[in-house]
Amino acid sequence: MRAVIFSDEKKLDNLDIDNNLPDEKGIVLSVIASGICGTDLHIIEGEGNLCGNVILGHEFYGSIDKIEAGSKVQCLNGNVEVGDFVTVVPGIICNECTYCNSLPLNENYCLNRSVFGLNMRDAKSNIVYGGNMEQIFIPEKFYLYKVPKSWPLGLATLLEPVSVAVKTVKRTLKYVENIKNRSLTAVIFGLGTLGFFIGTKLRKCGVKVIGIDPEKSRRDRALRNGIEDVFSYEEMTEEFYKKYCKNSWNGIEADMVFEAVGKPDVFAYALHFARKGGVVMEVGNFLFSGNAEISPNLICNRELIIVGSVLADANSYFEAEEILEEFVDKSSEVICNYEVDEYEQAFRSALSRTEGLKSNLIF
């Protein structure tokens, strides 16, 4: 069975591995496509301290090959049968820790969360299993979500990251519900996968959005898909921003600022773009990437609300599907597919951030 493995030697290899499926209840999934996430890129660059051989991939979908006898398969949007296309909500909670018992709706707080591509280690092979493999076993305790077979190849890998974007926006909007007599405004730093779909969700909510990104291709894509204005970092100086706010936004800074780059210096800079009482959302910075030097005085005087959001909740997949329906006829805007033999090119594409928003491995 083919699998792309991040090895003990800290390099990627396309290898044949034994297909030792466990004798448990669940499903056997033939992987169709697996997306390369920013977290995967951080891992191969040495962050995250993962040990041993790791098959990355938590944004994947496939065709159900087998449903083990007696399995209580949990599918969010209907019953499943062999041959159905499904994606997997990639993490599950332990149902035992203090957070699971006291805050059961906040699944991402779980102290012992198990995630494909990060810590689902097989005891026999000592390999962490993820979606970058031809066939994978999904224990029955994981949630599935049925994928339309009519969708273009690879589009469904975006269900997980778009779910993250949906949850992020909903979490942020709670802090600005009291605004009256004007439209809400937002600035997004970074127009990669998360930033782009945060903008898409905000647009559907009637929010006026500025996108900021150094890559012209990303700025152009955002403009083509409804983001109101886009700028490079060089263009968007604080002086220019003040003039923009005066001319376009009733003279005050943004209600919401989203830092979707994952860099500490960008987070520190982003604080200056929020109005008094505004929200600054740090999203998707799953692995440690350094510290930011910020001004407590700025936070205090503007009474800023600083919030984090990581991972998705299962219920956000329904809205993620609705958002992705918009891209069924223009999937090339958001995905770039590579055969598994082209895995090195796929990861280079993801690192370069100049091609499609999501680089996929096709199995």
C-alpha positions as a printed Julia matrix, in Angstrom:
363×3 Matrix{Float64}:
   0.0    0.0     0.0
   1.37   3.4    -1.01
   1.85   6.06    1.65
   3.72   9.35    1.88
   5.64   9.17    5.14
   7.51  11.85    7.06
  10.27   9.65    8.41
  12.46   9.58   11.5
  15.15  11.14    9.32
  12.9   14.21    8.92
  12.29  13.72    5.21
   9.32  12.79    3.04
   9.25   9.41    1.29
   6.71   7.68   -0.94
   6.81   4.09    0.31
   4.98   0.78    0.18
   3.87  -0.22    3.67
   2.08  -3.25    5.07
  -1.69  -2.92    5.11
  -2.34  -4.3     8.58
  -5.93  -3.27    9.23
  -6.91  -3.58   12.9
  -9.54  -6.04   14.07
 -11.91  -3.35   15.34
 -15.31  -1.91   14.56
 -15.28   0.88   11.99
 -14.84   1.37    8.27
 -12.12   0.81    5.7
 -11.69   3.88    3.5
  -9.95   4.0     0.13
  -8.5    7.5     0.12
  -9.33   9.56   -2.97
  -7.56  12.78   -2.03
  -5.67  14.21    0.93
  -5.0   17.91    1.37
  -1.73  19.42    2.53
  -2.4   21.7     5.49
  -0.3   24.53    6.89
   0.16  22.42   10.02
   1.72  19.68    7.85
   4.17  22.23    6.46
   5.15  23.37    9.95
   5.78  19.73   10.9
   8.09  19.0     7.96
   9.94  22.21    8.77
  10.74  20.77   12.2
   8.0   22.2    14.4
   5.7   20.14   16.57
   8.3   17.66   17.9
   6.65  14.62   16.3
   8.72  11.46   16.76
   8.89   8.33   14.64
   7.35   7.76   11.23
   4.31   9.93   10.52
   1.79   9.65    7.7
   0.52  13.21    7.61
  -2.94  14.23    6.47
  -6.08  15.23    8.36
  -7.96  16.79    5.43
  -8.91  13.72    3.41
 -11.88  11.91    1.92
 -12.47   8.63    0.17
 -14.79   5.8    -0.78
 -16.03   3.33    1.83
 -14.6   -0.09    0.97
 -15.94  -2.0     3.94
 -18.07  -1.52    7.04
 -17.02  -3.97    9.73
 -19.83  -6.15   11.09
 -21.6   -4.66   14.1
 -20.1   -1.2    13.62
 -22.13   1.78   14.82
 -20.94   4.22   12.18
 -21.52   7.86   13.11
 -22.32   9.95   10.04
 -23.43  13.55   10.54
 -25.57  13.84    7.42
 -27.26  10.5     6.88
 -26.65   6.78    6.8
 -23.7    5.39    4.87
 -23.07   2.26    2.85
 -20.19   0.72    0.94
 -19.3    2.92   -2.03
 -20.29   6.22   -0.43
 -17.82   9.09   -0.49
 -17.11  10.47    2.98
 -14.72  12.78    4.72
 -13.65  12.24    8.31
 -13.88  14.73   11.15
 -10.22  14.1    11.97
 -10.23  14.4    15.76
 -12.08  12.73   18.62
 -12.25  13.53   22.32
 -11.47  11.23   25.23
 -14.77  11.84   27.12
 -12.81  11.46   30.36
 -10.8   14.63   31.07
 -12.05  17.65   33.04
 -12.78  19.63   29.88
 -14.81  16.81   28.33
 -16.86  16.52   31.52
 -17.32  20.23   32.26
 -17.32  21.8    28.76
 -18.54  18.98   26.5
 -19.46  21.32   23.62
 -15.88  22.59   23.36
 -14.35  19.45   21.88
 -11.1   21.17   20.94
 -10.34  21.7    24.66
  -9.95  17.96   25.28
  -6.63  17.15   26.94
  -6.3   13.81   25.15
  -7.7   14.54   21.71
  -6.76  11.96   19.06
  -6.14  13.32   15.56
  -5.31  11.59   12.28
  -1.96  12.71   10.94
  -0.77  13.98   14.31
  -1.02  11.4    17.09
  -3.03   8.36   15.89
  -0.08   6.02   16.38
  -0.43   2.32   15.55
   1.01   0.19   18.36
   2.27  -2.57   16.04
   4.01  -0.5    13.37
   4.73   2.59   15.52
   3.49   4.71   12.6
   1.18   7.69   13.07
  -1.64   7.16   10.58
  -3.08   9.98    8.5
  -4.78  10.57    5.17
  -1.68  10.44    2.95
  -2.13   6.73    2.25
  -4.11   4.57   -0.16
  -6.3    2.91    2.42
  -7.02   3.79    6.03
  -9.08   2.3     8.85
 -11.48   4.69   10.6
 -12.64   3.53   14.07
 -16.39   3.77   14.61
 -16.04   6.55   17.2
 -14.99   9.07   14.51
 -17.65  11.18   12.82
 -18.07  10.89    9.05
 -19.6   13.4     6.66
 -20.99  12.31    3.29
 -19.48  14.04    0.26
 -21.39  14.67   -3.0
 -20.03  12.33   -5.68
 -20.75  15.04   -8.24
 -18.1   17.34   -6.79
 -14.85  17.84   -8.75
 -11.92  15.63   -7.78
 -10.21  16.96   -4.66
 -12.69  19.68   -3.68
 -13.88  17.79   -0.58
 -10.46  18.04    1.09
 -11.5   21.61    1.84
 -14.43  20.62    4.05
 -12.23  20.5     7.15
 -10.43  23.85    6.73
 -13.63  25.6     5.61
 -15.28  24.24    8.76
 -12.47  25.88   10.74
 -13.19  29.17    8.95
 -16.93  28.89    9.64
 -16.39  28.26   13.35
 -13.88  31.13   13.53
 -16.27  33.67   12.02
 -19.21  32.56   14.15
 -17.06  32.79   17.28
 -15.87  36.29   16.35
 -19.29  37.68   15.41
 -20.55  37.0    18.94
 -18.4   39.89   20.18
 -19.81  42.49   17.77
 -23.51  41.65   17.8
 -24.34  45.01   19.44
 -23.34  47.14   16.42
 -26.22  49.27   15.11
 -26.89  51.55   12.13
 -23.94  50.47    9.97
 -22.31  47.47    8.32
 -19.67  45.46   10.14
 -16.08  45.72    8.9
 -13.15  43.3     8.95
  -9.47  43.1     8.02
  -7.93  39.72    7.18
  -4.17  39.29    7.31
  -3.3   36.37    5.05
  -5.4   35.14    2.12
  -4.37  31.51    2.18
  -6.94  28.78    2.72
  -8.18  29.97    6.11
  -8.06  33.68    5.34
  -9.77  33.26    1.97
 -12.67  31.24    3.36
 -12.99  33.48    6.42
 -13.49  36.25    3.89
 -16.02  34.15    1.97
 -18.04  33.5     5.12
 -17.86  37.16    6.19
 -19.03  38.25    2.74
 -22.08  35.98    3.07
 -22.81  37.7     6.4
 -22.77  41.14    4.77
 -19.46  42.26    6.29
 -17.21  44.72    4.44
 -13.81  43.05    4.11
 -10.23  44.12    3.41
  -7.72  41.36    2.61
  -3.96  41.81    3.05
  -1.43  39.41    1.53
   2.04  39.72   -0.04
   1.19  37.38   -2.94
  -0.49  39.04   -5.92
  -2.06  35.73   -7.03
  -3.83  35.43   -3.7
  -5.0   39.03   -3.75
  -6.35  38.59   -7.28
  -8.18  35.39   -6.32
  -9.81  37.14   -3.37
 -10.97  40.0    -5.6
 -12.41  37.59   -8.17
 -14.39  35.9    -5.44
 -16.03  38.86   -3.75
 -13.55  40.29   -1.23
 -14.16  44.04   -1.39
 -10.58  45.38   -1.36
  -7.12  43.8    -1.22
  -3.7   45.24   -0.51
  -0.08  44.19   -0.1
   1.73  44.79    3.2
   3.72  47.57    1.53
   0.54  49.36    0.5
  -1.29  48.91    3.78
   0.7   51.23    6.05
  -0.95  52.57    9.18
  -1.15  56.01    7.56
  -2.87  54.59    4.47
  -5.22  52.57    6.67
  -6.32  55.66    8.57
  -7.18  57.39    5.3
  -9.02  54.3     4.07
 -11.09  54.11    7.27
 -11.93  57.81    7.04
 -13.08  57.53    3.43
 -14.76  54.11    3.51
 -15.54  53.03    7.08
 -17.09  55.94    8.98
 -13.68  57.03   10.21
 -12.96  54.15   12.61
 -10.87  51.0    12.39
 -12.22  47.49   11.76
 -14.7   45.79   14.04
 -12.87  42.49   13.5
  -9.27  41.72   12.59
  -8.26  38.17   11.63
  -4.61  37.11   11.77
  -4.51  34.08    9.46
  -0.81  34.11    8.6
   0.45  32.41   11.76
   3.42  34.74   12.26
   3.98  36.52   15.6
   5.08  39.83   14.05
   1.92  39.96   11.92
  -0.2   39.38   15.03
   1.51  42.29   16.81
   0.93  44.53   13.77
  -2.69  43.42   13.4
  -3.62  44.81   16.83
  -3.3   48.35   15.43
  -6.06  47.69   12.88
  -8.91  47.08   15.36
 -11.22  49.83   16.57
 -11.87  50.59   20.22
 -13.66  47.56   21.6
 -12.81  45.62   18.46
 -11.95  41.93   18.19
  -8.58  40.54   17.12
  -8.86  36.86   16.18
  -5.78  34.64   16.02
  -6.75  31.63   13.95
  -5.17  28.32   13.13
  -1.8   28.86   14.8
  -1.82  25.25   15.95
   1.9   24.77   16.55
   4.27  27.12   18.39
   5.78  29.63   15.95
   7.45  32.11   18.29
   6.45  35.02   20.5
   5.05  38.45   19.64
   6.09  41.77   21.13
   2.87  43.65   21.82
   1.82  46.79   23.7
  -0.38  46.2    26.77
  -1.14  49.93   26.62
  -2.72  49.54   23.17
  -4.87  46.66   24.39
  -5.94  48.56   27.49
  -6.68  51.94   25.9
  -8.64  50.46   23.01
 -10.28  47.82   25.22
  -9.41  45.23   22.59
 -10.88  41.75   22.73
  -8.22  39.21   21.77
  -9.56  35.77   20.91
  -8.11  32.53   19.57
  -9.76  29.84   17.5
  -8.35  26.48   16.52
  -9.85  23.39   14.91
 -13.43  22.95   13.76
 -16.52  21.56   15.39
 -18.46  18.83   13.64
 -21.58  20.94   13.16
 -19.68  23.46   11.02
 -19.34  20.88    8.21
 -22.91  21.53    7.05
 -22.22  25.21    6.41
 -18.81  24.35    4.93
 -20.56  22.2     2.32
 -22.86  25.11    1.42
 -19.86  27.43    0.96
 -17.99  24.92   -1.21
 -21.01  24.47   -3.49
 -20.12  27.95   -4.75
 -16.82  26.55   -6.07
 -18.06  23.37   -7.78
 -17.87  25.03  -11.2
 -14.61  26.85  -10.47
 -12.67  24.38   -8.34
  -9.39  25.32  -10.04
  -9.59  28.58   -8.08
  -9.15  26.74   -4.8
  -7.5   23.33   -5.38
  -4.44  21.99   -7.19
  -4.26  18.19   -7.57
  -1.11  16.06   -7.77
  -0.73  12.31   -8.25
   0.88  10.6    -5.28
   4.1   10.09   -7.28
   4.29  13.89   -7.51
   4.29  14.29   -3.72
   7.47  16.4    -3.67
   5.99  18.83   -6.18
   2.75  18.92   -4.19
   4.54  19.93   -1.0
   6.66  22.48   -2.89
   3.46  23.94   -4.31
   1.95  24.2    -0.84
   5.11  25.83    0.51
   5.34  28.31   -2.37
   1.79  29.56   -1.72
   1.52  30.76   -5.32
  -0.73  28.09   -6.9
  -4.15  26.85   -5.76
  -5.19  27.43   -2.18
  -5.11  23.71   -1.41
  -2.54  21.27   -2.79
  -3.94  17.72   -2.83
  -2.38  14.28   -3.14
  -4.55  12.04   -5.35
  -4.49   8.29   -4.63
